Amino acid sequence: MTQKQAKEKIKTLTEELNYHNYLYYQENKPVISDYEFDQRLKRLEQLEADFPELKLPHSPTFRVGGDITKEFETVVHQYRMLSLGNTYSKEELFDFDGRVKRGLGTDKYEYICELKFDGVAISLRYENGVLQKGITRGDGTKGDDITTNIKTIKTIPLEIKANSPANSFEARGEVFMPKEAFNALNLQRERDGEALLANPRNTTSGTLKMQDSRIVAHRKLDCYIYTYLDDENSFETQESSLEFLAEAGFNVSPTYRKCKNINEVLNYIKEWEQKRHELIVETDGIVVKVNNISQQEELGFTAKNPRWAISYKFKAESAATLLKGITYQVGRTGAITPVAELNPVLLAGTTIKRASLHNANEIERLDVRIGDTVNVEKGGDIIPKITSVDLSTRKGNPAPVTYIRSCPECNAELIRKEGEVQHYCPNFQSCPPQVLGRIEHFISRNAMNIETLGPRTIKGLFDKELIQNMSDLYSLTFEQINDLQFEEFDETTDSTTKRSIKEKTATNIIRSIKASKQQPFERVLFGLGIRYVGKTVAEKLADHFKSMDAILKASEEEIINVHEIGERIAESIIIHLQQPENLKIISSLRAAGLNFEIEEKERRTERLSGLTFVVSGVFANYRREELKNIIKDNGGKVTGSISSKTNYLVAGENMGPAKKEKADSLGIRILDELSFKKLLEND
Ligand code: IVH
């Protein structure tokens, strides 16, 4: 295929796929099958890998992510990104309306009411209809360029559908994580033994700042657009700009409404105060905007906020209920969390029976006592919290809460390290929730991925004393678990049910435990559950040290020297590997045949044999030397300068223009990091 043909094909595929993307995500009316879509996307990916210089800025392949941003560049906003003044009462809204009326000197104005979406504000720059940059709000004057991550959000058009009135414009809106996606993510994290995320907004903000856009692409973020801006002030009203945005393919929430006066605004508030819980996104209030843009200009701004708009915050929903008692939960790490046991009460659409009391300091701060009437609030966070105690209804003189001294699960005396608020159970080795938590982590998806086992079966096997730690899984036999009967306690109903492992399940469990022995070293390392050694850290350690033996021999300093690994992690590794019990588990796992080193052989292929490469520039995922070694390990040849014998120039950032020019003049293909990876994997 010639350069010219490739250019044509890339252009058609890009446009076609963007259109189908729109039909699928915005209109919910796909006209081609997922299979057909994927086929065409693959075709485009291949062409882009072969001709990286022809990839278009609005290519749908950006949706899948893959680009790594080491550091987000700071960009100055073309129009400042201000925030809104807040109101909390009807009276304050009437005051706002009074200011608008006086400011305009007339009562001929209308409002547009919108919902205030609880996410992260974003500014999108378009030139000639194509998305150029996505920038965070930052301090309002300048923000971070997070374009690669923004491009993975399916409802943000990479190219708009309708002609915009101006060549360059900005669309602004709110990126958010739908409640359902957030709950699913947390469920998965719970299964994987990872800490739960507090709320969708913080999760959105954290996700947008991730370096790896591929993870962002998997996070199911969405975006509502509510502002259009250009130099020519092309629209007369907020309403008509919203209509244009929707027509151009932006995701505009249909919940906005034109209101003739402040009383109609109040009706809108009343209606949404309830209905908002049914929406896919969390909302924390409404935004009232003067509809007419010239009137907005006339009213102008204060130092921080527009005078033509204001937000009204919904009251945090709260309920009063009786504190029946306090129980204490022990986490996987031994951390103790006091939990308020409440008389069930309805709050924001769900029945609340429990609320976190966080730690001993919080109990003291609230001075809460058993039998008190407490106020429970559900803010943005998933766990409801006790905000205050109703002292007027306190009966008699109940005793202050005495915090437990020993572990509710294993009776060990609790410890509280200096400077830490949390109490811990130090019985790392045999405190049941800690032991179970570690085994659950070991079998979880990102570790050994033993899908046939779940927390319930693990608990059953533990109660029947068939397993005491993760290595015991590998000595389980079919005979031991077939038809095994155990009891299961259900917290929500406070009752016990009998369960048993059927023959087919038993066979599957034994088979999948055996299969897990094939998991690579980095997963085994992650599965060990060393504090602070998450998936990425485990991968880095495995990559650097290559084997468990090397890690066992490494000093704290040597561990710190691994790129991006700090003191806290290194110290935790050293402590973990000093404990005889942990070493015993490692040697049992080793005896069972698990991988304790990376299989170097696997990495060597002849895929690149006969090909000559030049490597230039800086790479996000590899050091340059490392990349050269990969080429050589896979049969390729690396030379220092470009000649007619060169097949590929692997180009990172900051490559000199002369190299590119030379490669172009000789018709040598230029590969970016991603295309190189693809070449290595697919060829
Ligand atoms: S308009 C001049 N409309 O609220 C400010 N903002 O405090 C124009 N927000 O930073 C903002 N939903 O993150 C506007 N329908 C909506 C909104 C909205 C949420 C957020 C946005 C903004 C903050 C203002």
Boltz pocket constraint, residues with backbone or C-beta under 6 A from the ligand:
constraints:
  - pocket:
      binder: B
      contacts: [[A, 81], [A, 82], [A, 83], [A, 84], [A, 85], [A, 114], [A, 115], [A, 116], [A, 117], [A, 118], [A, 119], [A, 120], [A, 121], [A, 137], [A, 173], [A, 174], [A, 226], [A, 227], [A, 287], [A, 305], [A, 306], [A, 309], [A, 311]]
      max_distance: 6.0
